[in-house]
Amino acid sequence: MTQNFHCGRFVLNAERPLIMGIVNLSDDSFSGDGLHGNVEAAIAQGRRMVEEGAHILDIGAESSRPGAKPVAAQREIDCLLPVIEGLRDCGAPLSIDTVKPEVMRAALAAGVDMINDINALRAPRALELVAAGKAGVCLMHMQGDPGTMQDNPHYNDIVAEVAEFLAERVAAAEAAGIALNRIAVDPGFGFGKTLAHNVELLRHLGELVVPGLPLLVGLSRKSVLGLLTGRAAPERAYAGVAANVLAVERGARIVRVHDVAATRDGLAILQAVEDY
């Protein structure tokens, strides 16, 4: 049974699926939704997503698409802090999507509720920073880094290797003082994985569930959906809803999405069937 997810100011019931809405401030978004640092647009989008049914907002200012170039930490901070301030009272936990400990520190000081780290807190001081507070954290699997991760990724057994990595990072986080009820895990769809790898992960998603911890998936608008449907990123909402319903059926408890209202409706149908 998945326990409640303690996330800064909030305790979320992860027995039912939670929707994480993406607020993307970057200039280099794969999905066509980058807001180019526009604070007012980001705040408006976040509030709209909460109205549409988002349970968490995930705010980011650095692209992690394949081949993306890094953004300076101070630029990230300068983009994020006004949006954090503008959304603090929106009624949903605020998550920050970053790999940099200095950005984590600034965001935590500003009162964010969660750190979503595609590097699984492997940077120096990252574990200690998160352990010192009450924020939730998502630990994600990635082979390589965004600049190189799609250069011929290889696994002997992708499901076993991702599961082993997630278990190791959860153990490291717990050893650093981060309570298990503050941790979610993410298999990292699209991060150092081919089409076949991504489909295999989705087929066997239940094997990646760490007992008691929410499993987060990020499939929204990703290239795996484009390869399967032939559609460009902004046109992948329907495929994203289907993928997220399948993911929740297989054990996901948090789905990270661009299309909140559509995802909410898809999950409402699934929940109605399960409740009956």
VEXZA-914279 format. One record per residue (C-alpha): x negated, z, y negated; residue in three letters. Coordinates in steps of 0.2 Angstrom, whole numbers, plus 2048, in hexadecimal, padded with zeros to 3 digits. Last residue first. Layout:
<sites>
XZYala/...
</sites>
This chain:
<sites>
8577D2800tyr/8497D97F6asp/83D7CC7FDglu/8487BE7F8val/84B7C57E7ala/8397C87E4gln/8347B67E8leu/8417B07DCile/83B7BC7CEala/8297B67D2leu/82D7A47CEgly/8377AA7BEasp/8287B57B8arg/81C7A77BBthr/82679B7B0ala/8277A77A2ala/8147AC7A3val/80C79A7A3asp/7FA79E7A0his/7F87A97AFval/7EE7B77B7arg/7F87BD7C6val/7F77CF7CBile/7FD7D67DCarg/7F67C97E8ala/7FB7CD7FAgly/7FF7BC803arg/8107BA7FCglu/8097BE7EBval/7FD7AF7EDala/80A7A37F3leu/8157A77E4val/8057A57D9asn/8017947E0ala/81378E7DEala/8137947CCval/80278C7C9gly/80877B7D0ala/81777B7C4tyr/80C7807B5ala/7FF7737B9arg/8027677ABglu/7F676E79Epro/7E876D7AAala/7EA75A7AEala/7F47567BEarg/7EE74D7CEgly/7F875A7D8thr/7EB7617E5leu/7DC75E7DAleu/7E47647CBgly/7EA7747D3leu/7D87777D9val/7D27737C8ser/7DA7837C1lys/7EB7837B7arg/7EE7957BCser/7E579A7CCleu/7DF7AB7C6gly/7E37B87D4val/7E27CB7D3leu/7E37D67E2leu/7E97E87DEpro/7DF7F57E7leu/7E68017F5gly/7DE7F8803pro/7D27EA7FDval/7DC7DA7FFval/7D17CC804leu/7D87C9815glu/7E97C680Dgly/7E27B7804leu/7DF7AD814his/7E879D80Farg/7E47A07FCleu/7D17A2800leu/7D179380Cglu/7D97887FEval/7CC78E7F2asn/7BE78A7FDhis/7C5779802ala/7C67747EFleu/7B477A7ECthr/7AF78C7E7lys/7A27937DBgly/7B079B7CFphe/7BF7917D3gly/7C979F7DAphe/7C07AF7D7gly/7C57BB7E5pro/7CB7C87D8asp/7CB7DB7DAval/7D47E97D1ala/7CD7FA7CDile/7D38097C3arg/7DC8117D2asn/7CB8117DBleu/7C381D7CEala/7B48167C5ile/7A68227C7gly/7978177CAala/79981A7DDala/7AB8137DBglu/7A48047D2ala/7978007DFala/7A38027EDala/7AF7F67E5val/7A17EA7E2arg/79C7EB7F5glu/7AE7E97FAala/7B07DA7EFleu/7A07D27F6phe/7A57D4808glu/7B77CD805ala/7AF7BE7FCval/7A37BB80Bglu/7B07BD818ala/7BC7B1810val/7AE7A480Cile/7A77A481Dasp/79679A81Dasn/79779780Btyr/79178A7FFhis/7947857EDpro/78D7737E8asn/78A7757D6asp/79B77D7D1gln/79378D7CCmet/7867877C1thr/78A78B7AFgly/7987977B3pro/78D7A17BEasp/7887A17D0gly/7957A67DEgln/7A37B07D5met/7AD7BE7DChis/7B77C87D0met/7B87DB7CCleu/7C77E07C1cys/7C57F07B7val/7D17FD7B0gly/7CC8077A1ala/7CB81A7A1lys/7B981C79Agly/7A882079Fala/7A98167AFala/7AB8067A6val/79B80879Cleu/79180E7ABglu/7967FF7B6leu/7917F37A8ala/7817FB7A4arg/7777EC7ABpro/7827DD7B0ala/78A7DE7C1arg/79B7E47BBleu/7A47D87C6ala/79D7C87BEasn/7AE7C17BAile/7B27D17B1asp/7C37D57ABasn/7C27E67A2ile/7D27F079Fmet/7DB7FB793asp/7D37F5782val/7D1803775gly/7C67FC768ala/7B780676Fala/7BB7FE780leu/7BA7ED777ala/7A97F176Fala/7A27F877Farg/7A87E978Amet/7A17DD77Dval/7907E577Eglu/7917E6791pro/7947D3792lys/79E7CB7A0val/7AE7C9796thr/7C17C7799asp/7C97D678File/7D97DE795ser/7E67E578Aleu/7F47EF792pro/8067EB78Dala/8117F2780gly/80C7E7771cys/8047F5767asp/7F27F176Aarg/7F57DF767leu/7EF7DC755gly/7E07E8757glu/7DB7E0767ile/7DD7CF75Fval/7D27D5750pro/7C57DB75Cleu/7C37CC767leu/7BD7BE75Ccys/7AF7C9754asp/7AA7D0765ile/7A87BF76Dglu/79E7B975Earg/7937C975Fgln/7907C5772ala/78A7B476Fala/7947A7779val/78D7A078Apro/78F78D78Dlys/79C78879Aala/79777D7A8gly/7A67827B3pro/7B378B7A9arg/7AE79C7A4ser/7B379A791ser/7AF7A9786glu/7BC7B177Aala/7C77BA786gly/7D77C4786ile/7E17C8796asp/7F27CF792leu/7FA7DA79File/80D7DC7A4his/8127CA79Eala/8257C879Egly/8297BB791glu/82A7C7783glu/8187CD788val/8137BB788met/81A7B8776arg/8107C7770arg/8007C0777gly/8037AF770gln/8077B675Eala/7F77C175File/7EC7B2765ala/7F47A7757ala/7F07B374Aglu/7DE7B6750val/7DA7A3751asn/7C97A475Agly/7CA792761his/7DB795769leu/7D678E77Agly/7E6788783asp/7E077778Agly/7DC77E79Cser/7C977C79Dphe/7C778678Dser/7B8783782asp/7BC78A770asp/7C079B777ser/7CE7A6771leu/7D87A6782asn/7E77B2784val/7EB7B2796ile/7FA7BB79Cgly/7F87C77ABmet/8087C87B5ile/80B7D67C1leu/8117D57D3pro/81C7E47D9arg/8137F37E2glu/8067F27D4ala/80F7FF7C9asn/8057FF7B9leu/7FE80F7B2val/7FA80C79Fphe/7EF813791arg/7DF80D79Agly/7E48037AAcys/7E880E7B9his/7EF8037C6phe/7FC80C7D1asn/7F880B7E3gln/7FA7FB7EFthr/800800800met/
</sites>
